[in-house]
Amino acid sequence: HLKDCGRAKYSAVTDDEALEGFKMMCQYEGIIPALETSHAIYYAIQLAKSLPKDKDIVINMSGRGDKDMPQVARIMGVEV
């Protein structure tokens, strides 16, 4: 309904892009996001590049990223 009435827009990013969002949030903010949230982080970074500098973006950082660390380490080839 929200999409149909124009109040929501849905977008997708790849798993590799989400992993990039994950790394960026860890590096720049010191926050370990959940992988689900990492998809939104990557998209928000891309969206921000197209917006005027006086616009803000809010991301709801739901979930705990520490639970995803074993999977992320495996993907990145890091032994834990």
Backbone as JSON, one array per atom type, in Angstrom:
{
  "sequence": "HLKDCGRAKYSAVTDDEALEGFKMMCQYEGIIPALETSHAIYYAIQLAKSLPKDKDIVINMSGRGDKDMPQVARIMGVEV",
  "N": [[0.82, -1.2, 0.0], [1.91, 1.29, 0.82], [3.85, 1.74, -1.13], [2.25, 1.88, -3.41], [0.75, 4.19, -2.91], [2.69, 6.08, -3.02], [4.22, 6.72, -0.79], [6.36, 5.2, -0.07], [9.45, 3.89, -1.25], [11.05, 1.2, -2.68], [14.19, -0.35, -2.75], [17.08, -2.21, -3.84], [20.17, -3.77, -2.89], [23.22, -5.48, -3.63], [24.66, -8.43, -2.07], [27.43, -8.13, -1.85], [27.65, -5.35, -1.96], [26.28, -4.71, 0.39], [28.06, -5.78, 2.24], [30.14, -4.01, 1.88], [28.91, -1.68, 2.88], [28.68, -2.52, 5.53], [31.41, -2.69, 6.28], [32.16, 0.01, 5.98], [30.57, 1.3, 7.94], [31.61, 0.18, 10.25], [34.28, 1.08, 10.08], [34.14, 3.95, 9.88], [32.32, 4.82, 11.83], [32.56, 3.15, 14.0], [30.67, 1.29, 14.66], [29.14, -1.85, 14.75], [27.14, -3.03, 12.43], [24.09, -4.94, 11.92], [23.84, -7.42, 9.37], [21.53, -7.2, 7.84], [20.84, -4.51, 8.19], [23.04, -3.41, 6.99], [22.57, -3.44, 4.26], [20.81, -1.29, 3.95], [22.48, 0.74, 4.81], [24.49, 0.86, 2.81], [22.89, 1.59, 0.59], [21.93, 4.08, 1.5], [24.27, 5.59, 1.59], [24.9, 5.74, -1.12], [22.61, 7.08, -2.02], [22.89, 9.51, -0.65], [24.92, 10.76, -2.04], [23.63, 11.84, -4.2], [22.0, 13.8, -3.25], [21.24, 17.19, -2.2], [23.58, 19.07, -0.17], [22.38, 20.06, 2.14], [20.51, 18.26, 2.99], [19.32, 15.56, 5.03], [19.76, 12.11, 6.03], [18.21, 9.43, 7.64], [18.94, 6.42, 9.24], [17.56, 3.55, 10.52], [19.1, 1.73, 12.82], [18.67, -1.21, 13.37], [18.93, -4.31, 15.14], [21.72, -6.52, 15.97], [25.08, -6.44, 15.19], [27.16, -8.0, 16.1], [26.43, -10.64, 16.2], [26.64, -11.44, 13.61], [29.31, -11.48, 13.03], [30.97, -13.92, 12.86], [30.13, -14.95, 10.36], [30.7, -12.8, 8.61], [33.48, -12.64, 8.95], [34.23, -15.11, 7.86], [33.44, -14.73, 5.18], [35.19, -12.69, 4.5], [37.54, -13.99, 4.65], [38.89, -14.22, 7.05], [40.4, -15.67, 9.82], [38.84, -16.78, 12.73]],
  "CA": [[0.0, 0.0, 0.0], [2.75, 2.49, 0.89], [4.46, 1.94, -2.45], [1.21, 2.28, -4.35], [0.3, 5.56, -2.66], [3.82, 6.97, -3.2], [4.87, 7.07, 0.47], [7.55, 4.37, 0.12], [10.15, 3.44, -2.44], [11.85, 0.04, -2.31], [15.38, -0.52, -3.56], [17.86, -3.38, -3.46], [21.61, -3.77, -3.11], [23.76, -6.85, -3.64], [25.33, -8.84, -0.83], [28.76, -7.51, -1.84], [27.46, -3.94, -1.61], [25.93, -4.69, 1.82], [29.29, -6.0, 2.98], [30.85, -2.73, 1.82], [28.25, -0.82, 3.86], [29.08, -3.05, 6.84], [32.8, -2.26, 6.54], [32.2, 1.46, 6.12], [30.01, 1.69, 9.22], [32.62, -0.22, 11.25], [35.48, 1.92, 9.96], [33.93, 5.39, 10.08], [31.51, 5.13, 13.0], [32.84, 2.25, 15.1], [29.44, 0.56, 14.96], [29.03, -3.11, 14.02], [25.73, -3.17, 12.09], [23.6, -6.23, 11.45], [23.94, -7.52, 7.9], [20.28, -6.68, 7.25], [20.96, -3.06, 8.19], [24.13, -3.04, 6.08], [21.98, -3.16, 2.94], [20.29, 0.08, 4.0], [23.63, 1.65, 4.94], [25.09, 1.05, 1.49], [21.98, 2.37, -0.25], [21.87, 5.45, 1.99], [25.5, 6.26, 1.17], [24.74, 6.04, -2.55], [21.57, 8.11, -2.13], [23.42, 10.78, -0.15], [25.74, 11.37, -3.09], [22.77, 12.51, -5.17], [21.18, 14.79, -2.57], [21.92, 18.43, -1.81], [24.32, 18.96, 1.09], [21.56, 20.45, 3.29], [19.54, 17.19, 3.27], [19.75, 14.53, 5.97], [19.22, 10.76, 5.89], [18.17, 8.72, 8.91], [18.89, 4.97, 9.09], [17.23, 2.85, 11.76], [20.11, 0.69, 13.0], [18.08, -2.29, 14.16], [19.7, -5.56, 15.14], [23.08, -6.53, 16.51], [26.04, -6.94, 14.22], [28.11, -8.95, 16.65], [25.97, -12.0, 15.88], [27.01, -11.71, 12.22], [30.76, -11.42, 12.86], [31.57, -15.14, 12.31], [29.82, -15.05, 8.93], [31.46, -11.76, 7.91], [34.88, -13.05, 8.96], [34.36, -16.2, 6.89], [33.34, -14.13, 3.84], [36.38, -11.88, 4.27], [38.71, -14.84, 4.73], [39.59, -13.96, 8.32], [40.29, -16.79, 10.76], [38.46, -16.38, 14.09]],
  "C": [[0.86, 1.27, 0.0], [3.43, 2.78, -0.44], [3.42, 2.48, -3.43], [0.75, 3.72, -4.15], [1.46, 6.56, -2.71], [4.54, 7.35, -1.92], [6.12, 6.24, 0.74], [8.13, 4.0, -1.24], [11.06, 2.3, -1.98], [13.0, -0.12, -3.3], [16.13, -1.74, -3.06], [19.34, -3.12, -3.69], [22.08, -5.22, -3.05], [24.38, -7.17, -2.28], [26.72, -8.23, -0.74], [28.66, -6.04, -1.46], [27.1, -3.81, -0.13], [27.18, -4.89, 2.67], [30.16, -4.73, 2.98], [30.24, -1.74, 2.8], [28.61, -1.22, 5.28], [30.47, -2.54, 7.21], [32.89, -0.76, 6.77], [31.67, 1.91, 7.48], [30.98, 1.33, 10.35], [33.79, 0.76, 11.25], [35.22, 3.37, 10.37], [33.17, 5.73, 11.35], [31.8, 4.23, 14.2], [31.63, 1.45, 15.55], [29.42, -0.71, 14.11], [27.55, -3.31, 13.68], [25.36, -4.62, 11.78], [23.7, -6.25, 9.93], [22.68, -6.99, 7.23], [20.35, -5.15, 7.14], [22.03, -2.59, 7.22], [23.64, -2.78, 4.66], [21.49, -1.72, 2.89], [21.43, 1.09, 4.09], [24.24, 1.92, 3.57], [24.19, 1.91, 0.6], [21.95, 3.83, 0.19], [23.11, 6.24, 1.58], [25.41, 6.64, -0.31], [23.71, 7.16, -2.76], [22.11, 9.47, -1.71], [24.25, 11.5, -1.2], [24.91, 12.16, -4.09], [21.92, 13.62, -4.56], [21.96, 16.08, -2.32], [22.55, 18.3, -0.43], [23.48, 19.34, 2.31], [20.48, 19.42, 3.64], [20.15, 16.16, 4.21], [19.08, 13.21, 5.64], [19.28, 10.11, 7.27], [18.06, 7.23, 8.61], [18.58, 4.37, 10.45], [18.17, 1.65, 11.87], [19.55, -0.41, 13.9], [18.96, -3.53, 14.1], [21.09, -5.38, 15.69], [24.02, -7.16, 15.5], [27.01, -7.96, 14.78], [27.71, -10.39, 16.35], [26.38, -12.41, 14.46], [28.52, -11.8, 12.0], [31.38, -12.73, 12.36], [31.33, -15.3, 10.8], [30.61, -14.03, 8.13], [32.93, -12.14, 7.86], [35.12, -14.15, 7.93], [34.35, -15.64, 5.47], [34.62, -13.37, 3.5], [37.67, -12.7, 4.36], [39.54, -14.64, 5.98], [39.33, -15.15, 9.24], [39.91, -16.26, 12.13], [38.45, -17.57, 15.03]]
}
